[in-house]
Amino acid sequence: MGGAILLARPNLMEGLASDPRDPWSEVPKILERIKAPVFPNRDFDVSKFGAVSDNSTDCTGAFQKAITACHEAGGGRVVVSPGQYLTGAIMLKSNVNLHVLQGATIRFTRDTKKYPTVFTRWEGMELMNYSPFIYAFEQENIAVTGKGTIDGNCDCEHWWPWKGRTNCGWKQGDPDQAKDRDQLFDMAEKGVPVNERVFGEGHYLRPQFIQPYRCKNVLLEDVTLFNSPMWQVHPVLCTNVTVRGLNISSFGPNTDGCDPESCTDVLIEKCFFNTGDDCIAIKAGRNADGRRVNVPSRNIVIRNCHMKDGHGGVTVGSEISGGVNNVFAENCQMDSPHLDIAVRIKNNAMRGGLLENIFVRNIDVGEVAMAGVSIDFYYEEGEAGKFTPVTRNVDVRNLKTQKAQYALYLRGFKNAPIEGIYVGDCDFNGVTKPNVVENVKDISLRNVRVNGKLINNNG
């Protein structure tokens, strides 16, 4: 290992309210607060409100009528029976469970005019943009459940080319997101009021798939998601969120699996991820807008998930300016030559933000393309910013890999070293390159093996 390193055992438990000897004792307290919403025993079948399961009739109005009727009756389930239903944006309301039965497919239209402009967040910045395909704003007790399928209907001819990648339908002269993305960044940095940051139709910022925004008591359970326009499950500024048993598969650009952003008390469990970007990415706003809103993501529990393709398995960042604290990830399986990094933390001097108390244990990794554990302050803009990234109190135990370039890839700044890293009882096999450890203060390795060789630094 090389770089600026000070070897000492950090106090990883500082800042947690539970037993200071065991940060995982905080998890039961978090889970006590995470309660899935319960809905009245009444059903509203979308077919009775005019939905036709022929995959060609526009069912947007029928879905919204059923949701409104359910909401006004005091809540219940809006049921999607077997068949294929074409629709535009779906707006959920309080006390409504959108329940997709096995054999049913909700397929979203490729007509961009069916996604009206709403208040949303795009890559960590607030704006008015195309509605996410399933959207809820300031609602309570909402759910999307069932054994059915939700198909974003996106491909390298629809939505995905806006990324501007020549390997996915885009060619020189075609529209792409670059100009709009730069304009949004500029507006956010200048503090332009959100209601004046108007994009949507005529612009090229892709919407998210499912986005509850400023909602309480959210349940997303069992459905299969694929062919998303970009980020797939994206709760923003929500409290009490359960994401359970989802089967998530999409290989378009930026198709992260689940990105809780500026959320409190979130459980992600028993999900399968096969994605074109990070499988799970915990976020908290980008740059000036993240600092303006200034709400961290905190009390996030991830367990019993399976990750295949993606950039990172369990990721924190990079839209992280509002900070992250108290993340617990355990008992996950990861394995793919197209999964870059198992545990990934990314930050830089444009984001800043305080990332602390991140605990990972019992992760079984087969093959990853790059690293078992990566903490990188040089992501994207790197040192080109005036804000200090802080990452401290990261504890990784019982992580096992079978193939990776690096076991550890840790790069802090000289003026902002990564602080307080503990790696214990880990076994990194099939490693082809030496660890990268630059500007890390207080790193402790105990019972860590790389290709069978013990690399402890503290006995």
BELZI-V780133 format. One record per run of one state. SS is the DSSP state (@ for helix, = for strand, . for the rest). FROM is the first residue (numbers start at 1). LEN is the number of residues. If there is no record, write none. Layout:
BEGIN
ss: <SS & SS>
from: <FROM & FROM>
len: <LEN & LEN>
END
This chain:
BEGIN
ss: <. & = & . & @ & . & = & @ & . & = & . & @ & . & = & . & = & . & = & . & = & . & = & . & @ & . & = & . & = & . & = & . & = & . & = & . & = & . & = & @ & . & @ & . & @ & . & @ & . & = & . & = & . & = & . & = & . & = & . & = & . & = & . & = & . & = & . & = & . & = & . & = & . & = & . & = & . & @ & . & = & . & = & . & = & . & = & . & = & . & = & . & = & . & = & . & = & . & = & . & = & . & = & . & = & . & = & . & = & . & = & . & = & . & = & . & = & .>
from: <1 & 5 & 7 & 23 & 34 & 43 & 46 & 50 & 54 & 59 & 60 & 73 & 76 & 81 & 83 & 88 & 90 & 92 & 96 & 101 & 104 & 109 & 112 & 115 & 117 & 123 & 125 & 131 & 134 & 138 & 140 & 146 & 149 & 152 & 155 & 156 & 158 & 160 & 164 & 166 & 169 & 178 & 191 & 194 & 197 & 198 & 199 & 210 & 214 & 216 & 222 & 224 & 227 & 233 & 234 & 236 & 237 & 239 & 245 & 247 & 251 & 258 & 259 & 261 & 262 & 264 & 270 & 272 & 276 & 280 & 284 & 285 & 286 & 287 & 294 & 297 & 304 & 306 & 308 & 310 & 317 & 320 & 321 & 324 & 335 & 339 & 347 & 354 & 366 & 367 & 368 & 371 & 377 & 390 & 402 & 403 & 405 & 406 & 412 & 413 & 414 & 416 & 417 & 418 & 429 & 431 & 432 & 436 & 439 & 440 & 451 & 453 & 455>
len: <4 & 2 & 16 & 11 & 9 & 3 & 4 & 4 & 5 & 1 & 13 & 3 & 5 & 2 & 5 & 2 & 2 & 4 & 5 & 3 & 5 & 3 & 3 & 2 & 6 & 2 & 6 & 3 & 4 & 2 & 6 & 3 & 3 & 3 & 1 & 2 & 2 & 4 & 2 & 3 & 9 & 13 & 3 & 3 & 1 & 1 & 11 & 4 & 2 & 6 & 2 & 3 & 6 & 1 & 2 & 1 & 2 & 6 & 2 & 4 & 7 & 1 & 2 & 1 & 2 & 6 & 2 & 4 & 4 & 4 & 1 & 1 & 1 & 7 & 3 & 7 & 2 & 2 & 2 & 7 & 3 & 1 & 3 & 11 & 4 & 8 & 7 & 12 & 1 & 1 & 3 & 6 & 13 & 12 & 1 & 2 & 1 & 6 & 1 & 1 & 2 & 1 & 1 & 11 & 2 & 1 & 4 & 3 & 1 & 11 & 2 & 2 & 5>
END
